């Protein structure tokens, strides 16, 4: 059976004329699957994670990292499988609610609570993905939106979510029973580590043989099917992985800010993660991180403008879309002729 890397109709950069990928020079191979450019970007990202809490408010940074992980999870689905989900808030929000309930009512430790949030997101992703992947294009998007709205109305009525009040005063607890997360710096390092692990996991998924099949399905699904790949199974697994990571991001956000509300499962949250991904760069590894940083920063620092925030954000988004057709990171990568 042909390898997944030969399925794409477009030859990858550095590929030979016959379609077989040419060996990259040692200087371009990077490390752990990262190209040189990606390796440098990763080092810059790690350096920023270490330095930023000494210059910026840790609470703002923790929120940013939670949404960055959420955007990376969404990008795994749309950027590398080509599935546009308008209902990813369902997995983010249910992860938030389940983690909040586990920490406050069941008294579980934060790491177990967040893990349960990820399991909840993956479980909903399994059911919803099984239903949605039977359709494609706009029909897939509308089905995911409809299913997410069902989750929203469930959360509005379910007793454990407390309706419009949400779950408040969520305790951060003790990490592994040892580290007190009530201190903002301790909580920040935990969230930063969680984000980095999730980010590297997504990178590993993308650059595994499984990830190459996903890319092939995005480029030419009929051809992938003709070569014997069960494309629906691959898409469902990718959907579950994306939903699970989104659930972990939602759980981390709930533990960090101490509240889980209907905002987390509202359709506008699905819209926000789409904007984050498009703004940063669809199908790029670092794009969702930059996009999430831009959106969360605007929401935080433009808050004094009140109702004008939405208009200012809209203008900025329009300008960015016109100026950066491939997203901020995508355009930078194009200009530098590297892969980010």
C-alpha positions in Angstrom: 0.0 0.0 0.0 1.3 3.4 -0.9 2.5 5.5 2.0 0.4 8.4 3.1 3.0 10.9 2.0 2.4 10.1 -1.6 -1.3 10.8 -1.5 -1.2 14.5 -1.8 -1.6 15.8 -5.3 0.9 18.6 -4.5 4.6 17.7 -4.1 6.0 18.8 -0.8 8.9 21.3 -0.8 12.1 19.5 -1.5 10.3 16.6 -3.3 11.9 15.0 -6.3 10.2 15.2 -9.7 8.9 11.6 -9.4 7.0 12.5 -6.2 9.4 10.8 -3.8 10.4 13.3 -1.0 14.0 14.2 -1.4 16.2 14.1 1.7 16.5 17.3 3.5 20.0 18.6 4.2 21.1 18.0 7.8 20.9 21.7 8.6 17.2 21.7 7.6 16.1 18.6 9.5 15.9 20.2 12.9 15.2 18.1 16.0 12.3 16.0 17.2 10.5 16.4 14.0 10.8 20.2 14.0 12.5 22.0 11.1 15.2 24.5 11.9 12.7 27.4 11.7 10.2 25.6 13.9 12.9 24.7 16.4 13.9 28.3 16.7 10.2 29.3 17.0 9.8 26.7 19.7 12.8 28.0 21.7 11.4 31.5 21.4 8.0 30.2 22.7 9.6 28.5 25.7 11.7 31.5 26.5 8.5 33.7 26.3 6.7 31.2 28.7 9.5 31.6 31.2 10.0 35.3 31.0 6.5 36.7 30.5 5.1 36.1 34.1 7.8 38.5 35.4 6.5 41.3 33.2 2.8 40.5 32.6 -0.1 39.7 34.9 0.0 35.9 35.4 -3.8 35.6 35.4 -3.9 37.1 31.9 -1.2 34.8 30.7 -3.0 31.7 32.1 -6.2 32.6 30.3 -4.2 33.2 27.1 -2.5 29.8 27.3 -5.8 28.0 27.9 -7.3 29.6 24.8 -4.1 29.0 22.8 -4.4 25.2 23.6 -8.0 25.4 22.6 -7.1 27.0 19.3 -4.4 24.4 18.6 -6.9 21.7 19.2 -9.3 23.3 16.8 -6.5 23.7 14.2 -5.7 20.0 14.4 -9.2 19.4 13.0 -9.6 22.2 10.4 -6.0 22.8 9.5 -4.9 19.2 9.0 -8.1 17.3 8.3 -10.1 20.0 6.6 -13.2 19.7 8.8 -14.7 23.0 9.9 -16.5 22.5 13.2 -18.8 25.3 14.4 -19.4 23.5 17.6 -16.1 23.2 19.4 -17.4 25.3 22.3 -19.4 22.2 23.3 -16.2 20.3 24.2 -14.4 23.3 25.7 -17.4 24.1 27.8 -18.2 20.6 28.9 -14.6 20.2 29.9 -14.9 23.4 31.9 -18.1 22.3 33.7 -17.0 18.8 34.4 -13.6 19.9 35.8 -15.3 22.6 37.9 -17.8 20.1 39.3 -15.1 17.5 40.0 -12.9 20.1 41.9 -15.7 21.8 43.8 -18.2 19.0 44.6 -16.2 15.8 44.4 -13.1 17.4 45.9 -10.7 16.0 43.3 -7.2 17.3 42.8 -6.8 19.8 39.9 -4.9 17.4 37.7 -7.6 14.8 38.0 -10.3 17.4 37.5 -8.7 18.7 34.3 -8.2 15.1 33.1 -11.9 14.4 33.6 -12.7 17.5 31.6 -10.6 16.1 28.8 -12.4 12.7 29.0 -15.7 14.5 28.9 -14.7 16.5 25.8 -13.5 13.3 24.1 -16.7 11.4 25.0 -18.8 14.2 23.5 -16.5 14.3 20.5 -16.9 10.6 19.9 -20.7 10.8 19.8 -21.0 14.0 17.9 -18.1 13.1 15.6 -19.7 9.8 14.7 -22.9 11.7 13.7 -21.2 14.6 12.0 -18.5 13.0 9.8 -21.2 11.3 7.7 -21.6 14.6 6.0 -19.1 17.1 4.5 -18.6 20.8 3.9 -21.3 23.2 5.1 -23.5 20.2 6.2 -20.8 19.0 8.6 -20.4 22.5 10.0 -24.1 23.0 10.5 -24.5 19.6 12.2 -21.7 20.4 14.7 -23.3 23.8 15.4 -26.7 22.2 16.0 -25.2 19.6 18.3 -23.3 22.3 20.2 -26.5 24.2 20.7 -28.1 21.1 22.2 -25.2 21.1 24.7 -25.8 24.7 25.5 -29.5 24.2 26.3 -28.6 21.1 28.4 -26.1 23.2 30.4 -28.8 25.9 30.8 -31.2 23.4 32.4 -28.9 20.8 34.2 -28.8 21.2 38.0 -25.1 20.6 38.4 -24.2 23.6 36.1 -26.4 26.1 38.1 -27.8 27.6 35.0 -27.0 31.2 34.3 -25.1 31.5 37.6 -22.5 28.9 36.6 -20.2 27.1 38.9 -18.4 29.7 41.0 -15.6 29.7 43.6 -13.9 26.7 42.1 -10.9 25.7 44.3 -7.5 25.4 42.7 -6.5 22.8 45.2 -3.1 21.1 45.7 -1.3 19.8 42.6 -0.5 16.1 43.3 -1.4 16.9 46.9 1.9 18.8 47.3 2.0 22.1 45.3 -0.5 24.8 46.4 -2.0 26.3 43.2 -3.7 29.2 45.1 -0.4 31.0 44.4 -0.7 32.6 41.0 2.9 31.8 40.0 2.5 28.1 40.9 -0.7 28.0 38.9 1.0 29.7 36.0 3.8 27.2 35.8 1.3 24.3 35.9 -0.8 25.9 33.1 2.3 26.6 31.0 3.5 23.0 31.4 0.1 21.7 30.5 0.0 24.0 27.4 3.5 22.9 26.3 2.6 19.2 26.7 -0.6 19.7 24.7 1.3 21.7 22.0 4.0 19.0 21.6 1.4 16.3 21.6 -0.4 18.0 18.7 2.9 18.4 16.9 3.6 14.7 17.3 0.1 13.8 16.0 0.6 15.9 12.9 4.0 14.5 12.1 3.2 10.9 12.7 2.1 8.4 10.0 -1.4 8.9 11.3 -1.1 12.7 10.8 0.2 12.2 7.2 -2.9 10.2 6.4 -5.0 13.0 7.8 -3.2 15.5 5.5 -3.8 13.2 2.6 -7.5 13.0 3.4 -7.6 16.8 3.5 -5.9 17.0 0.1 -7.7 14.3 -1.8 -10.1 12.1 0.2 -11.3 10.0 -2.8 -7.8 9.0 -3.6 -7.1 8.1 0.0 -10.2 5.9 0.0 -9.1 4.3 -3.2 -5.8 3.3 -1.7 -7.6 1.5 1.1 -7.7 4.0 3.9 -10.9 4.0 6.0 -11.1 7.8 5.9 -14.2 8.0 8.2 -12.3 6.2 10.9 -9.3 8.5 10.6 -11.5 11.6 10.7 -13.4 10.3 13.8 -10.2 9.6 15.7 -8.9 13.1 14.8 -12.3 14.6 15.9 -12.0 12.8 19.3 -8.4 13.9 19.8 -9.3 17.5 19.0 -12.4 17.4 21.3 -10.4 15.8 24.1 -7.6 18.5 24.0 -10.3 21.2 23.8 -11.9 19.7 27.0 -8.5 19.8 28.8 -8.2 23.5 27.8 -11.7 24.2 29.1 -10.9 22.4 32.4 -7.7 24.3 32.8 -9.5 27.5 32.2 -12.2 26.7 34.8 -9.6 25.9 37.5 -7.6 28.9 36.6 -10.3 31.6 36.7 -12.4 29.8 39.3 -15.7 29.9 37.4 -17.4 27.9 34.6 -20.3 29.6 32.9 -22.6 29.4 29.9 -20.2 31.6 28.0 -17.9 28.5 27.6 -20.5 26.6 25.7 -22.1 29.4 23.8 -21.9 29.5 20.0 -19.9 32.7 20.1 -17.0 30.7 21.8 -16.9 28.5 18.7 -16.7 31.7 16.6 -13.9 33.0 18.7 -11.7 29.9 18.2 -12.3 30.1 14.4 -11.1 33.7 14.4 -8.1 32.8 16.5 -7.1 30.1 14.1 -7.7 32.1 10.9 -6.0 35.2 12.4 -2.9 33.2 13.4 -2.6 31.0 10.3 -4.7 28.0 9.3 -2.7 24.8 9.1 0.4 26.2 10.8 1.8 24.9 14.0 2.4 28.2 15.8 -0.4 30.2 14.1 -3.2 29.4 16.6 -0.9 30.4 19.5 -0.3 33.9 18.0 -4.0 34.2 17.0 -5.2 33.3 20.5 -2.7 35.8 21.9 -4.0 38.6 19.6 -7.7 37.9 20.4 -7.3 37.6 24.2 -5.0 40.7 24.3 -7.6 42.7 22.4 -10.4 41.5 24.7 -8.3 42.4 27.8 -6.7 45.7 26.9 -9.6 47.1 24.8 -12.1 46.5 27.6 -12.0 50.2 28.7 -13.7 51.1 25.4 -16.8 49.3 26.4 -19.3 48.6 23.6 -16.7 49.8 21.0 -14.6 46.8 21.6 -16.6 44.7 19.2 -16.3 47.3 16.5 -12.6 47.8 17.0 -12.0 44.0 17.0 -14.0 43.8 13.7 -11.9 46.4 12.0 -8.7 44.8 13.2 -9.9 41.4 11.9 -10.9 42.8 8.5 -7.5 44.5 8.2 -5.6 41.4 9.2 -7.6 39.2 6.8 -6.9 41.7 3.9 -3.2 42.1 4.8 -2.5 38.6 5.9 -4.4 36.2 3.6 -2.6 33.2 5.1 -2.8 34.5 8.7 0.0 36.3 10.6 2.2 33.2 10.9 1.3 31.9 7.5 2.4 35.2 5.8 5.6 35.3 7.9 6.4 31.7 6.8 5.7 32.6 3.2 7.9 35.6 3.2 10.8 33.7 4.9 10.1 30.6 2.8 10.0 28.4 5.8 7.5 26.1 7.4 6.0 27.3 10.7 
